[in-house]
Amino acid sequence: YNLVKCLNCDLVYADSPPSEEELAQQYHEADFDSDEEALDASNSYENALLELFRKIPDKKDALDIGAGDGIFLESLKRVGFKNLIGIEPSVEPISTAPEHRKEWLVNDIFRQNQFDDNSFDFIGCFMTMEHVRDPKLISDEAYKILRDKGALAFVVHDHNSLVNRILGKKSPIIDIEHMQLFSKKSIYKL
C-alpha cells in the first residue's frame, strides 16, 4: 500500500486500504509468534497504567481490542477487573492461549454496535490502531461503550520517534500490515 502523510494532522496512512472484510480475512488467518514479546509488552503496559487503574472507581468490566493470546487480560485481572473480554481477529493466538484465557477471548474484529453503550470501565487497544481500516471508527465506538469515570488507553507507534526518524523507510514500523502510523500530534487529534 502507498503510505502518504497528512500535512494537517501528521498521520501517515494507506491512501487505498483494503476493505474491512479483506482485513478481517487476512487477520483471521494470521500467524502468532510473539509469546515472549507479548509478555514483555503486557508487563510494560501494566506498569505504565497502574496510576490510571487506581483512578478507575469501579473495576467491573474490561475490554482489550486486539488481545492476541489474552496476556494483557491477566494484567487486568491482577489489578482487580472482574469481567474480561478480549477481541482478537486471528485464530492462531487464541488457539495458543492457555485454557483459562480462552474463555475471555472472542475471535472477531472490533465492530460498531458489538457491545452496549456504557459497558466497560476500561478499554485497552495496544499496537492495534495501525492495523485497522478506520481508527476514527474504532476510537468513537470505544468511547461510546466506555462508562463514565472509565478509562481508555491506546498505545501506537510514533513515526516521529528518534529511532524511526533515523531508520526512515527501513524502520520496522514501515510494514505491509500497517494501514496508518501515528505521531503524538495525530494520536492527540484522534
C-alpha positions as CSV (number, residue, x, y, z in Angstrom):
1,Y,0.0,0.0,0.0
2,N,1.1,3.5,-0.7
3,L,1.7,5.5,2.5
4,V,1.0,9.2,2.5
5,K,1.3,11.9,5.2
6,C,-1.4,14.3,6.1
7,L,0.1,17.8,6.4
8,N,-2.6,18.9,8.7
9,C,-2.7,16.2,11.4
10,D,0.6,14.4,10.7
11,L,-1.0,10.9,10.3
12,V,0.8,8.6,7.9
13,Y,-1.8,6.4,6.2
14,A,-2.5,4.0,3.4
15,D,-4.3,6.0,0.7
16,S,-6.2,2.9,-0.6
17,P,-6.6,0.5,2.2
18,P,-8.2,-2.9,1.8
19,S,-11.9,-3.3,2.8
20,E,-12.8,-4.2,6.3
21,E,-13.8,-7.7,5.0
22,E,-10.4,-8.2,3.4
23,L,-8.6,-7.2,6.6
24,A,-10.8,-9.4,8.7
25,Q,-10.0,-12.4,6.5
26,Q,-6.2,-11.6,6.4
27,Y,-6.1,-11.3,10.2
28,H,-8.3,-14.4,10.7
29,E,-5.6,-16.5,9.1
30,A,-2.5,-14.7,10.5
31,D,0.2,-16.5,12.4
32,F,1.1,-15.7,16.1
33,D,4.8,-15.9,17.1
34,S,5.3,-13.3,19.8
35,D,4.7,-15.1,23.1
36,E,7.8,-13.6,24.8
37,E,7.4,-10.2,23.2
38,A,3.7,-10.1,24.2
39,L,4.5,-10.9,27.8
40,D,7.2,-8.1,27.9
41,A,4.7,-5.6,26.3
42,S,1.9,-6.6,28.7
43,N,4.2,-6.1,31.7
44,S,5.2,-2.7,30.4
45,Y,1.6,-1.6,29.7
46,E,0.5,-2.8,33.2
47,N,3.3,-0.8,34.9
48,A,2.7,2.3,32.8
49,L,-1.0,2.2,33.5
50,L,-1.0,1.4,37.3
51,E,-1.7,5.0,38.2
52,L,-4.6,5.2,35.7
53,F,-6.0,1.9,37.1
54,R,-6.0,3.4,40.6
55,K,-8.2,6.2,39.4
56,I,-11.0,4.0,38.0
57,P,-13.6,3.7,40.7
58,D,-15.3,0.6,39.5
59,K,-13.2,-2.2,38.1
60,K,-16.0,-4.4,36.9
61,D,-15.7,-4.8,33.1
62,A,-12.6,-4.5,30.9
63,L,-12.0,-4.9,27.1
64,D,-8.8,-5.5,25.2
65,I,-9.1,-4.7,21.5
66,G,-6.5,-6.8,19.5
67,A,-5.9,-9.1,22.5
68,G,-3.6,-11.7,20.9
69,D,-3.5,-14.6,23.3
70,G,-5.0,-12.6,26.1
71,I,-1.9,-12.0,28.1
72,F,-2.9,-8.4,29.0
73,L,-6.2,-9.7,30.3
74,E,-4.1,-11.4,33.0
75,S,-2.8,-8.0,34.0
76,L,-6.3,-6.6,34.1
77,K,-7.4,-9.4,36.4
78,R,-4.4,-8.9,38.6
79,V,-5.3,-5.2,39.1
80,G,-8.9,-6.1,40.0
81,F,-11.1,-6.2,36.9
82,K,-13.8,-8.9,37.3
83,N,-15.2,-9.4,33.8
84,L,-12.7,-9.6,31.0
85,I,-13.2,-9.7,27.2
86,G,-10.5,-9.7,24.5
87,I,-11.4,-9.2,20.9
88,E,-8.9,-10.9,18.6
89,P,-9.3,-11.4,14.8
90,S,-6.7,-14.1,14.4
91,V,-7.4,-17.7,15.2
92,E,-3.7,-18.7,15.9
93,P,-3.1,-16.6,19.1
94,I,-6.4,-17.8,20.6
95,S,-5.5,-21.4,19.9
96,T,-2.2,-21.0,21.7
97,A,-3.7,-19.2,24.7
98,P,-3.9,-21.1,28.0
99,E,-7.3,-22.7,28.6
100,H,-8.3,-20.2,31.3
101,R,-7.7,-17.3,28.9
102,K,-9.7,-18.8,26.0
103,E,-13.0,-18.2,27.8
104,W,-12.1,-14.4,27.8
105,L,-11.3,-14.3,24.1
106,V,-13.7,-13.6,21.2
107,N,-12.5,-14.4,17.7
108,D,-13.7,-11.4,15.7
109,I,-12.8,-7.8,14.7
110,F,-13.9,-4.9,16.9
111,R,-17.1,-3.7,15.3
112,Q,-19.7,-0.9,15.8
113,N,-22.6,-1.9,17.9
114,Q,-20.9,-5.1,19.1
115,F,-21.4,-4.0,22.7
116,D,-24.0,-1.9,24.5
117,D,-23.2,1.7,25.3
118,N,-21.6,2.3,28.7
119,S,-20.4,-1.4,29.0
120,F,-16.8,-1.1,30.1
121,D,-14.8,0.6,32.9
122,F,-11.5,0.1,31.0
123,I,-10.7,-0.4,27.3
124,G,-7.2,-1.0,26.1
125,C,-6.0,-1.0,22.4
126,F,-2.3,-1.7,22.2
127,M,-0.4,-1.6,18.9
128,T,-3.7,-2.3,17.1
129,M,-4.8,1.0,15.7
130,E,-2.1,0.8,13.0
131,H,-3.8,-2.4,11.7
132,V,-7.4,-1.2,11.3
133,R,-9.1,0.4,8.3
134,D,-10.5,3.4,10.1
135,P,-9.1,4.3,13.5
136,K,-11.7,7.1,14.0
137,L,-14.5,4.5,13.9
138,I,-12.6,2.4,16.5
139,S,-12.0,5.3,18.8
140,D,-15.5,6.6,18.5
141,E,-17.0,3.2,19.2
142,A,-14.7,2.6,22.1
143,Y,-15.6,6.0,23.7
144,K,-19.3,5.1,23.2
145,I,-19.1,1.8,25.1
146,L,-16.9,3.3,27.9
147,R,-18.7,4.0,31.2
148,D,-18.5,7.4,32.9
149,K,-15.3,7.6,35.0
150,G,-13.8,4.7,33.0
151,A,-10.6,4.9,31.0
152,L,-9.4,4.2,27.5
153,A,-5.8,3.6,26.6
154,F,-4.3,3.5,23.2
155,V,-0.6,2.5,22.5
156,V,0.6,3.2,19.0
157,H,3.9,3.6,17.1
158,D,5.3,7.1,16.8
159,H,6.6,7.6,13.3
160,N,8.4,10.8,14.6
161,S,10.3,9.0,17.4
162,L,14.1,9.3,17.1
163,V,14.7,5.7,16.1
164,N,12.0,5.9,13.4
165,R,13.4,9.2,12.1
166,I,16.9,7.7,11.9
167,L,15.8,4.5,10.2
168,G,13.3,6.2,7.9
169,K,11.8,3.7,5.4
170,K,14.0,0.9,7.0
171,S,12.2,1.3,10.3
172,P,10.3,-1.9,11.3
173,I,7.1,0.2,11.6
174,I,7.1,0.5,7.8
175,D,5.2,-2.7,7.4
176,I,2.7,-4.0,4.9
177,E,0.3,-4.7,7.8
178,H,0.2,-1.0,9.0
179,M,-2.6,1.0,7.5
180,Q,-1.5,4.1,9.4
181,L,1.2,5.3,11.6
182,F,0.7,7.9,14.3
183,S,2.7,10.7,15.9
184,K,2.0,12.5,19.2
185,K,0.1,15.1,17.2
186,S,-2.1,12.7,15.2
187,I,-3.0,10.4,18.2
188,Y,-3.9,13.5,20.2
189,K,-6.2,14.7,17.4
190,L,-7.8,11.3,17.2
